């Protein structure tokens, strides 16, 4: 009889031990889950750029290579590429393999590691950065920000074409559809922060070709005033044959300009 009881007791004790262990593990799992939720309940989640597919090292980044994912801000710090900065990645090469759905860090991208906070990694190959001296009001009341698109207008004193030895003031459009890289010390990579801290700046840095940079440097040496005209981000139109405006042109053009505004702009839907 005793020989039968001992195995039964052993099985019962084993089952009891298993049940107690299982209950303990369940309680511990629940405790850890509650602790995890407590830790992350106030954590901020943000969307960052991520690989839409595996990106091998040495790949020139294309828009189709990228997507976005939601992560805890504390897990990426300030090193991940934000969605508003995605355009800066296009054409640059990956330094390392980036797995699908893995956040893209500046250190993953050519020119983005130690110099990520500088201006040079932002400039597209073949382009140049030129800083223009403009005042807050001349920069659309201080509302121009990094990544904006602008036209650059200049007002200068030129020798008169009609009166020898006299100077006349003229205004003309110097360049159209130019990308703003920085406003003061605020770079395009930090554009989101820049829009939270609006204000005028005496220096606007734009991205131009080498030939355009020569033109802008010369224009600044004329001691004239440069003014920025802000464009819609999706507007890539180009105005050909813009006139040079002087006092006579101003007088002669007012009627035609206002007529054009009424017919083509204000009441365009009625045409």
C-alpha positions as CSV (number, residue, x, y, z in Angstrom):
1,X,0.0,0.0,0.0
2,X,2.8,2.4,1.0
3,X,4.5,1.6,-2.3
4,X,1.4,3.0,-4.2
5,X,1.0,6.1,-2.0
6,X,4.5,7.3,-2.4
7,X,4.4,7.7,-6.3
8,X,0.9,9.3,-6.0
9,X,2.2,11.8,-3.4
10,X,5.2,12.5,-5.7
11,X,3.0,13.2,-8.7
12,X,0.7,15.4,-6.6
13,X,3.6,17.4,-5.1
14,X,5.0,17.8,-8.6
15,X,1.7,19.1,-9.9
16,X,1.3,21.5,-7.0
17,X,4.9,22.8,-7.5
18,X,4.1,23.3,-11.2
19,X,0.9,25.1,-10.5
20,X,2.6,27.3,-7.9
21,X,5.5,28.0,-10.3
22,X,3.1,28.8,-13.1
23,X,1.1,31.3,-10.9
24,X,4.3,32.9,-9.8
25,X,5.5,33.4,-13.4
26,X,2.1,34.8,-14.4
27,X,2.2,37.3,-11.5
28,X,5.8,38.2,-12.3
29,X,4.9,38.7,-16.0
30,X,2.0,40.9,-15.1
31,X,4.2,42.9,-12.7
32,X,6.8,43.5,-15.4
33,X,4.1,44.5,-17.9
34,X,2.6,47.0,-15.5
35,X,6.1,48.3,-14.8
36,X,6.8,48.7,-18.5
37,X,3.6,50.5,-19.1
38,X,4.3,52.8,-16.2
39,X,7.7,53.6,-17.6
40,X,6.4,54.4,-21.1
41,X,3.0,55.9,-20.3
42,X,4.5,59.4,-20.5
43,X,7.0,58.6,-23.2
44,X,6.7,60.6,-26.4
45,X,6.4,58.7,-29.7
46,X,7.5,60.3,-32.9
47,X,7.7,59.3,-36.6
48,X,11.1,59.0,-38.1
49,X,12.4,57.9,-41.5
50,X,13.0,54.1,-41.8
51,X,14.1,51.7,-44.6
52,X,11.1,50.6,-46.6
53,X,13.2,47.6,-47.7
54,X,16.7,46.3,-47.0
55,X,19.2,49.0,-48.2
56,X,22.7,47.6,-48.9
57,X,25.8,49.7,-48.1
58,X,26.8,52.1,-50.8
59,X,23.2,52.5,-52.2
60,X,22.2,56.0,-53.5
61,X,19.1,56.7,-51.5
62,X,15.8,57.1,-53.5
63,X,12.3,58.1,-52.3
64,X,11.1,54.5,-52.8
65,X,13.8,53.2,-50.4
66,X,12.2,55.1,-47.5
67,X,9.1,55.0,-45.3
68,X,8.3,56.1,-41.7
69,X,7.8,54.3,-38.5
70,X,6.7,55.3,-35.0
71,X,9.3,55.0,-32.2
72,X,9.9,56.3,-28.7
73,X,11.7,59.6,-28.9
74,X,14.1,58.5,-26.2
75,X,15.2,55.5,-28.2
76,X,16.6,57.6,-31.1
77,X,17.5,60.8,-29.4
78,X,18.3,63.5,-32.0
79,X,20.1,61.2,-34.4
80,X,17.3,59.8,-36.5
81,X,16.3,61.5,-39.8
82,X,12.9,63.2,-39.4
83,X,10.3,63.1,-42.2
84,X,10.7,66.8,-42.9
85,X,14.4,66.2,-43.6
86,X,13.9,63.1,-45.9
87,X,14.6,65.1,-49.1
88,X,18.2,65.7,-47.9
89,X,18.9,62.0,-48.1
90,X,18.0,61.6,-51.8
91,X,21.1,60.9,-53.9
92,X,23.3,60.3,-50.9
93,X,24.9,56.9,-50.3
94,X,24.3,54.6,-47.3
95,X,27.5,53.9,-45.4
96,X,26.1,50.7,-43.8
97,X,23.4,48.1,-44.6
98,X,20.1,49.3,-43.2
99,X,17.5,46.6,-42.5
100,X,13.9,47.0,-43.5
101,X,11.9,49.0,-40.9
102,X,15.1,50.1,-39.2
103,X,15.2,53.8,-38.4
104,X,17.6,55.8,-40.6
105,X,20.2,57.7,-38.6
106,X,22.4,60.5,-39.9
107,X,25.4,58.3,-39.1
108,X,24.1,55.8,-41.7
109,X,24.3,58.4,-44.5
110,X,27.4,59.7,-46.4
111,X,28.3,63.1,-45.1
112,X,25.9,62.9,-42.2
113,X,28.0,61.5,-39.4
114,X,30.4,63.9,-37.5
115,X,29.3,66.8,-39.6
116,X,25.5,66.3,-39.3
117,X,25.0,69.5,-37.5
118,X,27.0,71.5,-40.0
119,X,25.9,73.1,-43.3
120,X,28.0,71.2,-45.8
121,X,26.2,67.8,-45.6
122,X,23.0,69.6,-46.6
123,X,24.3,71.0,-49.9
124,X,23.5,68.8,-52.9
125,X,26.5,67.7,-55.0
126,X,27.3,70.3,-57.7
127,X,25.6,73.1,-55.8
128,X,26.9,75.9,-53.6
129,X,25.7,77.8,-50.5
130,X,25.7,81.5,-50.5
131,X,24.7,83.8,-47.6
132,X,22.7,86.9,-48.4
133,X,22.4,89.9,-46.2
134,X,18.7,90.6,-45.9
135,X,16.8,92.2,-43.0
136,X,13.8,90.7,-41.2
137,X,11.2,92.7,-43.1
138,X,13.0,92.0,-46.4
139,X,12.7,88.3,-45.6
140,X,8.9,88.4,-45.8
141,X,8.5,89.8,-42.3
142,X,10.8,87.2,-40.9
143,X,8.6,84.3,-42.0
144,X,11.1,82.7,-44.4
145,X,12.4,79.5,-42.9
146,X,14.8,76.7,-43.9
147,X,13.5,74.5,-46.7
148,X,11.3,77.3,-48.1
149,X,11.5,78.2,-51.8
150,X,12.0,81.9,-52.7
151,X,12.6,84.3,-55.5
152,X,15.4,86.8,-55.0
153,X,14.8,90.4,-56.1
154,X,17.3,93.2,-56.1
155,X,17.0,97.0,-56.1
156,X,20.1,98.8,-57.4
157,X,21.3,102.2,-58.6
158,X,22.4,101.8,-62.2
159,X,23.7,104.4,-64.7
160,X,20.7,106.0,-66.5
161,X,20.1,104.8,-70.0
162,X,18.4,108.1,-71.0
163,X,20.3,110.8,-69.0
164,X,24.1,110.7,-69.3
165,X,25.9,110.9,-66.0
166,X,22.8,110.3,-63.9
167,X,21.9,107.2,-61.8
168,X,18.5,105.6,-61.6
169,X,17.0,103.1,-59.2
170,X,15.8,99.8,-60.8
171,X,14.3,96.6,-59.4
172,X,14.7,93.2,-61.0
173,X,14.3,89.5,-60.3
174,X,17.7,88.1,-59.9
175,X,16.8,84.4,-59.4
176,X,13.6,82.3,-59.2
177,X,12.7,79.2,-57.2
178,X,15.7,79.0,-54.9
179,X,16.0,76.7,-51.9
180,X,16.7,78.3,-48.5
181,X,19.3,76.2,-46.6
182,X,19.6,78.3,-43.4
183,X,18.2,81.3,-41.7
184,X,20.9,82.8,-39.5
185,X,22.4,79.8,-37.7
186,X,19.2,77.7,-38.1
187,X,19.9,74.9,-40.7
188,X,17.4,73.2,-42.9
189,X,18.0,70.0,-40.9
190,X,16.4,71.7,-38.0
191,X,13.6,73.3,-39.9
192,X,10.9,71.9,-37.6
193,X,12.4,73.7,-34.7
194,X,12.9,76.8,-36.8
195,X,9.2,77.1,-37.4
196,X,8.5,77.1,-33.7
197,X,10.9,80.0,-33.3
198,X,10.0,82.4,-36.0
199,X,11.7,85.7,-36.3
200,X,13.8,87.9,-38.6
201,X,17.4,87.3,-39.4
202,X,20.0,89.4,-41.1
203,X,21.5,86.4,-43.0
204,X,19.7,83.9,-45.3
205,X,21.7,81.1,-46.9
206,X,20.5,79.7,-50.2
207,X,21.5,76.8,-52.5
208,X,22.6,77.9,-55.9
209,X,24.8,76.8,-58.8
210,X,28.4,78.0,-59.1
211,X,27.4,80.5,-61.8
212,X,24.5,81.8,-59.8
213,X,26.8,82.2,-56.8
214,X,29.0,84.5,-58.9
215,X,25.9,86.5,-59.8
216,X,24.7,86.9,-56.2
217,X,28.2,87.9,-54.9
218,X,28.3,90.6,-57.6
219,X,24.8,91.7,-56.8
220,X,25.7,92.2,-53.2
221,X,28.7,94.3,-54.1
222,X,26.5,96.8,-55.9
223,X,25.4,98.0,-52.4
224,X,21.7,97.4,-53.3
225,X,19.0,95.8,-51.4
226,X,18.1,92.1,-51.8
227,X,14.5,91.1,-51.0
228,X,13.0,87.6,-50.8
229,X,9.6,86.7,-52.3
230,X,8.2,83.5,-50.7
231,X,6.8,80.8,-53.0
232,X,4.4,78.0,-52.4
233,X,6.4,74.8,-51.7
234,X,4.8,73.0,-54.7
235,X,5.1,76.0,-57.1
236,X,7.9,75.2,-59.7
237,X,6.7,77.8,-62.2
238,X,9.1,80.1,-64.0
239,X,8.3,83.6,-65.2
240,X,10.1,84.4,-68.5
241,X,10.9,87.9,-69.7
242,X,10.3,89.6,-66.4
243,X,10.9,93.4,-66.9
244,X,13.4,95.6,-65.1
245,X,11.3,98.1,-63.1
246,X,12.3,101.7,-63.0
247,X,10.2,104.8,-62.3
248,X,9.0,105.0,-65.9
249,X,8.2,101.3,-66.2
250,X,6.3,101.6,-62.9
251,X,4.1,104.3,-64.3
252,X,3.5,102.6,-67.6
253,X,2.8,99.1,-66.2
254,X,0.4,99.8,-63.4
255,X,-2.8,99.6,-65.6
256,X,-1.7,96.4,-67.3
257,X,-0.6,94.8,-64.1
258,X,-3.9,95.4,-62.3
259,X,-5.8,94.3,-65.4
260,X,-3.9,91.0,-65.5
261,X,-4.5,90.5,-61.7
262,X,-8.2,90.9,-62.1
263,X,-8.5,88.7,-65.2
264,X,-6.0,85.9,-64.5
265,X,-5.7,85.8,-60.7
266,X,-8.8,87.2,-58.9
267,X,-11.4,85.9,-61.4
268,X,-9.5,83.0,-63.0
269,X,-12.3,80.5,-62.3
270,X,-14.7,82.7,-64.4
271,X,-12.5,82.6,-67.6
